[in-house]
């Protein structure tokens, strides 16, 4: 009877010790998890270009795990670069997701995450502001542990199922545990650089965001050329310009956004099918301190007509035809807006084809 009682006591002691050991292990693991915090070494917003599709690696500087209260000099628990994050995602250790934290209206294409060429990449496209200021927004990237994540015996090595000499490792991330980091962005238009000759803006400059002209530089350049500045716009990326804005800036000339497009005006395009027009629109918001002239290619010699298109529709502008340069010029331009050069007045174009709209 004593022997049986002793066996029961020994078994109870073993069970009790196992419970205590397990509890201590859980407490220890929980304590480690509670002490882990996410830090970001980014001290300033990431600067990108407005209108251009952005794709850059997410990693070191965005996700740095340290124990709470530890100084940066103590070293991180984990410092994941873009390549390591991609590997952990592809191996099923982590799941990455992205959310717009602030400034959703500032994005033309919402942010997305992908693994490209062995790196975790964040892609998006800032929307056009058509102004001279920056467009600020932020995104939150969240990492969720699909499996418990353990740090292996080698640097930058992470595993989900410890074996051998690593079986006693404590996970730095429990299954389902998530960390997130906010990355701030400031999207801006770039500045033109060459003021020595008449400014020459091409569709390539527009696509790459080089459309901001410094008002002070415009004035200084104009003083060197009898008080006038000239901005030339191209229909394609060749060295040929197809429209010219000539103006006299004042000493208080502010910065201007020279973003432009040759996109057809829908109402004209649908009303006069089959007829070629020259469209030139400036959705940007430059404000010139001084009037000027705008020169367009003549589509039909002296019969070419230039219209200013506003919210109420087309307004015919007085123009002068130059037979030598085969251009038409309108005066009194103080602000670049929406224009269309037509081979003849709209009413005449409608009369030549009764099937056309007015």
N, C-alpha and C positions, 0 to 999 in steps of 0.2 A: 504494500500500500504506500509506504514511504517512497519507494522507487518510482511508482506511478506519479505520485504528487510532485516529486523532484523533476520528472520529465515535463509535466504540465507547466511547472514554474519556469523551467529553462526555455520551453517553447514560447511561453508568454513574454519572457525577457527578450527573446530574439525578435518577436513581433513588435514589442514596444520599441526596441532599438531601431528597427527598420522604419517604424512610423516616425520616430524622432529624426532619424537621418534624412528621410524623405522630406519631412517638413522643413528641416534646416536648408536642404538643397533648394526647395521651392522658394523659401524666404530669401535665400541668397540670390537666386536667379531673378526673383521679383525685385529685389533691392537694386541689382545691377540695371534692370530695365528701367526702374523709376529714376535712376540717376542719369541715364543717357539723355542728352539733349542735342538738338540740332542747331548748329551755328552756320552762318553764311559769312564767308570772307569778302563778299562783294560789298564795297563801301559806296558805290555810285551806280546810277542806272547804266544799263548797256545802251550805247548809242547805235541806232540803226537808221537806214535811209527810207524815207516815206515813199510808198508806191512800189518798192522793190521787194520781191519775195525773199524773206530772210530764212536761212537755215544754218544753225550753228550748234556745236556740240555742248551738251549739258553734262557737267561733272564737277571736277575739282573747283572749289570756290562756291559751289551751289549746295553740295551735300557733304557736310563735315560733322561727324558725330564725336562728341566729347562727353566725359563724365561731368555732371553738374558741379559747378564751383571750381573746376580746374582751369588754370591759365592756359593760354594758347601754347606757351612754351613747353607744357607738359606733353604735348603731342596728342593727336586725335586718336580716338578709338577706331574710326574708319574715315578715310578720305577717298571718296570714290570718283575717279575720273570717268570721262565719257566712254572709254573703251571697256572699263571694268563694269560699269553699269549695264552696258549692252550685253556683256557676257553673262551677267547675273540674271538679266531678263530672259535671254535666250535659253539659259539653263533652268528656268522655272523657279528661281529663288525669289525674284521680285516682280512686281507688276507696277508699271509707271502709268500715271494718268495726269492730265493737265486741265486746268480750269482758268478762266479769265477772272482774275481777282478784282480788277478795276479798269474801267475805260473800254468796255466792250464796243462802244460806238467808234473807237479809234482804229478798229481792225477791219480790213476788207476781207481777209481770209483768216478764220479763227485758228488758234494754235493747235498743232498736232505733234505727236511724238512718234518717232520711228527709229529703227536701228539700221543705219546705213554704213557700209564699209567698216563694220565692227565698232561703231560709235553710236551713242544715244543722241539723236538730233531733235532739236525743237525747231519747228517751221511755222511761219505765219507771214502775213503781209499787212503792214500798216496802211490804213486808208488815207487817201489824199485829204489834206486840210485846206489846200489852195490858199494858204496864208504864209506868213514868214516866221511864225512861231513854231515851237516843237509840239509834238503830240505825245503825251505821256500816258502810259498804261502799265499794267503789271499782270503777271500770270503766276499761278501756283502749281507747282509740280509735286505730286504725291507719290511716294514709294511705299508699296504695301508688300509685306513678306508673305509669299505664297506658302513657303515652308519655313521652319525655323532656320535662321541664318547664323552659322558659327564661323568664327575666324579660324582658319586653318593654321598649321605650323609655319607656313611660309607667308611672307609679306604679300599683301594683295591677293590672298587666296581665301575664298569663302566657300563653305560647304553646307549642305543641309542634313547630312546623315553621318555623324562622327563615327569613325571606326578606329580600331587599334589604339595607338598612343594618344589619339585625340578624343576618345570616347567620353572623357570627363569634362570636356569643354562646356561652358555655359553660353547659350545663344545670346548674341548681341541684339538680335531681333526675334521676338516670338512670332509664331505663325499668326497672321492676321494683324500684326502690329504695323502701324503706318507712321511715316514721317513725311513732312512736306516742307517746301521751301518756296518763298516768294522771290521772283526775279523781276526787277523793275526795268522798264525800257523807256527811252526817250527817242522818238523817231523825228528826224528833221530832214528838210531839204538841204542839199549841199549848195555851196556858193560857186558861182562862175569865177574863173581865175584870170582870164585874159581881158584886160581893159585897154590894152595898147592899140588895138584895132577896133573897128565897129564890132559890138558883141554879136556873135554868131551862135544861135541856139538851134540845135538839131533834135530830131526825135530821139536820138541816142542820149543826148543830154537830159531830155525829159524823162526817158525811161530810167536813167541812173540818178535822177533827182538833182541834177546840177542846174538849178533854175533861180536861185536867189541872187539878185544883183545888189551890191552895196550902194546905197544912195549917195554917200560921200564920194565914192570912186566915180560914179556916173557924173557927178558935178565936176570933179577935178579933170576928168577926161574931156568933158565938154569945153572947159576953159582953154584947153590946149588946141581945140578945133573950132575956134570962132564961136564958142558958146553952145554948140549943138552936139548931141549924142545920137548914135544910130544903132538900132538893134535889128538884126536880120534873122529871119526865120526860114527854115528849110522844110520842104515837103517830104524829103527822105533823108537818109544819112549821107548823101553825097555832099560835095562842096558847093552845090548850087543852092542859092537862096531864092525864095519865091515870094517873100513879102518883107517889107522894110518899114520900121517905125522910126521916124526922125523927130526928135523933140529937144527942147531946151530946158534942162532941169534947173531948178532954183537951188540956192545954197542950202536950203532946208530940205532938200530931197531926201525922202526916207527910203528904206530898203524896199525892193519890189520883187514879187514872185512872177517870173516870166513863163510859168507853165502854160503850154498851149497844146491844142489838138486840131486835127483836120477831120474829125469825125463829122459825118453829114448831119445836118439838122433834120430830124425825122419828118417834120411836117412838110418840108420842101422836097425831100427825097421821095416821099410817097405821092405828093401832088404832081410832080413832074418827072415821071419815070423815063429813063432813057436819055435825059439831058444832063450834060456835064456841068457841074458848078465847082467853084473853088471855095471851100469852107475854111475859116480860120476863127477859132474860138479860144478865149482866154478865161478859163474857169478860176484861175488864180486871182488874187486880190491886190494887184499893184495900184498905187495911186500916185500919179505923176504931178509934181508941182510945176506945171507948165504945159502949154498945149503943144501939139505936134501934128504930123501928117502920117498917113498910113498908105503905103503903096502896094497894089496887088497886080498879079499878072492879068493882062487883058485876054479874055477868052474869045472875044469876037470883035477885035479892033475897037473903034470908037463907039460901037453899039454896046460895049460891056457896061453893065450897071452894078454898082455896089450898094448892098443893103446892110443896115444895122438891124440885128434881130434882138428885140427885147421881149418882155413878157406879153406884150400885146400883138407881137408879130413883126413883119418886116417894115422898116422905115427906109425909104430911098434916100441916099446921100448924094450931095453934089460932088461930082468927080471930074478930073481933068485927064484926058487921054494923051499919052506921049507916044507918037508913032515910031520914034527912034528906038526907044527901049521896050515898046509894046507893053506898056503898063498903064494903069489908071491910079490916080492919087486922090485921096479925100483929105480935107483939112479939118482943123478944129477938134482933133482927138485929144481928150484929156485923160481918158481911161480906156484901157484895152478891154473889149468885151466880146460880143459875138458878131461875126460878119460873114457875108456870102457874096461872092462875085458871080453874076449871072451873065450869060451871053446876050441877053436882051431883057427888057422889063418883063415882070411876071405876067402882066396882062397880055402882052404880045405873045409870050410863050403859050399861054392858054388858048389864044385865038388860032394859033397854027395847028393845034390838035384838039378838036372838040371833046376828045375822050379824057383830057386832062382836067384835073381839078383846078380851082382858082387859088 
